[in-house]
């Protein structure tokens, strides 16, 4: 029978949301492979020693030579504190400079590889004091978690791989090493150095391969840890985007406010073009608009069904003419938004409506 943790893991089938990923990052939960950082630093160190190891060897040799040469003089004379400090300083600077030139690139590579995996982000929560970390039961669970087991397995594989590769390469070169024993010290040391270099390169290749395995495992484990249940996704969407019921109510209120503002403009309309039941479009035309001539008629209100009936009611209450034209009402509703002027293609049809309205107003005025 599956335990509670197994059941929870089975229910977490959804990909993590951006908010969940951001929270995990703030808590320091990232897909970081320390094996990749260590492997790249070892490779960088190997390259630095290959090209800069000679300077370190020369500095160490010069230090040893100068020490032996001046050993007799130093042993026969009294040395005060200032002289001792100067001797130590010169010795340190003689060797420290080549060492810094070798190890600084190694540290830089480690920082760049770490940055390439997770980027740069300061996460105070990750280093903040957390009493739950002192929980013995949770600590035991972390010790026997898949991530911890993977670290233990990678450490064992790394030791085994390094030992196996170096042993295999050294064994393959055993005959050459034995033959070197019959030669002078110089060639023998050079040959042993070549064997050691090959063994080290083989070990580095094995370490890089294992680090790549750990890299992909950390990515897989990270994505698996961030998975969410369907209910968690719904709750997160509700928190992020708001309650759907509240959003629907807000949209309804916005529509009602927009309709109220629109209805307030209906009494200012010149005419309301309608079809019998479904459409109503209120037009306003200002014949005396400044000194640059009249503008085109513009839409001040429009609607369908219930809203259309309400527009016609407000128009009748305010003695605005309602003109029935099915095709024109549909065209105005489809082509023109509230506040916009009518397009040129509808000028003739609207002009006929306005002419009818002005004739009607003239007749009423004469009567």
Residue pairs with C-beta under 8 A, 6 or more apart in sequence:
2 10
8 229
9 224
11 229
11 230
12 227
12 228
12 229
12 232
13 227
13 229
13 230
14 227
14 228
14 229
14 230
14 232
14 233
15 223
15 227
15 228
16 24
16 223
16 226
16 227
16 228
17 228
17 233
17 236
17 237
17 240
19 236
19 239
19 240
20 226
20 228
20 236
21 226
24 30
24 225
24 226
25 118
25 121
25 123
26 123
26 125
26 126
27 123
27 125
27 126
28 123
28 125
28 126
28 127
29 222
29 225
29 226
30 117
30 118
30 222
31 117
31 118
31 218
31 219
31 221
31 222
31 223
32 114
32 117
32 118
32 218
33 117
33 211
33 214
33 215
33 217
33 218
35 154
35 158
35 207
35 210
35 211
35 214
35 215
36 113
36 117
36 211
36 212
36 214
36 215
37 110
37 113
37 114
37 117
38 207
38 211
39 204
39 207
39 208
39 210
39 211
40 109
40 110
40 113
40 211
41 106
41 107
41 109
41 110
41 113
42 204
42 207
43 109
43 204
43 208
44 105
44 106
44 109
44 110
45 102
45 103
45 106
46 200
46 201
46 204
48 101
48 102
48 103
48 105
48 106
49 56
49 102
52 98
52 101
52 102
53 102
55 98
55 101
56 95
56 98
56 99
56 102
59 94
59 95
59 97
59 98
60 95
62 94
63 91
63 94
63 95
67 91
74 87
79 87
117 215
132 138
133 139
142 148
146 221
147 218
147 221
150 214
150 217
150 221
154 210
154 213
154 214
157 210
158 206
158 207
158 210
161 203
161 206
161 207
161 209
161 210
162 203
162 206
162 207
164 206
165 199
165 202
165 203
165 205
165 206
166 199
166 200
166 202
166 203
168 202
169 195
169 198
169 199
169 202
170 177
170 195
170 199
173 195
173 198
176 191
176 195
177 191
177 192
177 195
180 187
180 188
180 191
180 192
181 188
228 236
238 244
241 247
259 303
259 307
259 310
262 300
262 301
262 302
262 303
262 338
263 301
263 310
263 311
263 314
265 282
265 284
265 300
265 301
266 272
266 282
266 300
266 301
266 311
266 314
266 315
266 318
266 320
267 314
267 315
267 318
267 320
268 284
268 300
269 282
269 283
269 284
269 300
269 301
269 315
269 320
270 283
270 284
270 285
270 297
270 320
270 321
270 354
270 357
271 282
271 283
271 285
271 320
271 321
271 322
271 323
271 353
271 354
271 357
272 280
272 281
272 282
272 283
272 311
272 312
272 315
272 320
272 321
272 322
272 323
273 280
273 281
273 283
273 323
273 324
273 325
273 328
273 329
273 332
273 353
274 280
274 281
274 308
274 312
274 322
274 323
274 324
274 325
274 329
275 324
275 325
275 326
275 329
275 330
276 324
276 326
277 305
277 308
277 309
278 304
278 305
278 308
279 302
279 303
279 304
279 308
279 326
279 329
279 330
279 333
280 301
280 302
280 303
280 304
280 307
280 308
280 309
280 311
280 312
280 315
280 322
280 329
281 299
281 301
281 302
281 329
281 332
281 333
281 336
282 299
282 300
282 301
282 302
282 311
282 315
282 320
283 297
283 298
283 299
283 300
283 332
283 342
283 350
283 353
283 354
284 297
284 298
284 300
285 294
285 297
285 298
285 354
286 294
286 295
287 294
288 294
289 295
295 341
296 341
296 342
296 347
297 341
297 342
297 350
297 354
298 339
298 340
298 341
298 342
299 332
299 336
299 337
299 338
299 339
299 340
299 342
300 338
300 339
301 311
301 338
302 311
302 332
302 333
302 336
302 338
303 310
303 311
304 333
312 322
314 320
315 321
315 322
316 322
321 357
321 360
321 361
323 353
323 356
323 357
325 349
325 353
328 346
328 349
328 350
328 353
331 346
331 349
332 342
332 346
335 343
335 346
336 342
336 343
336 346
342 350
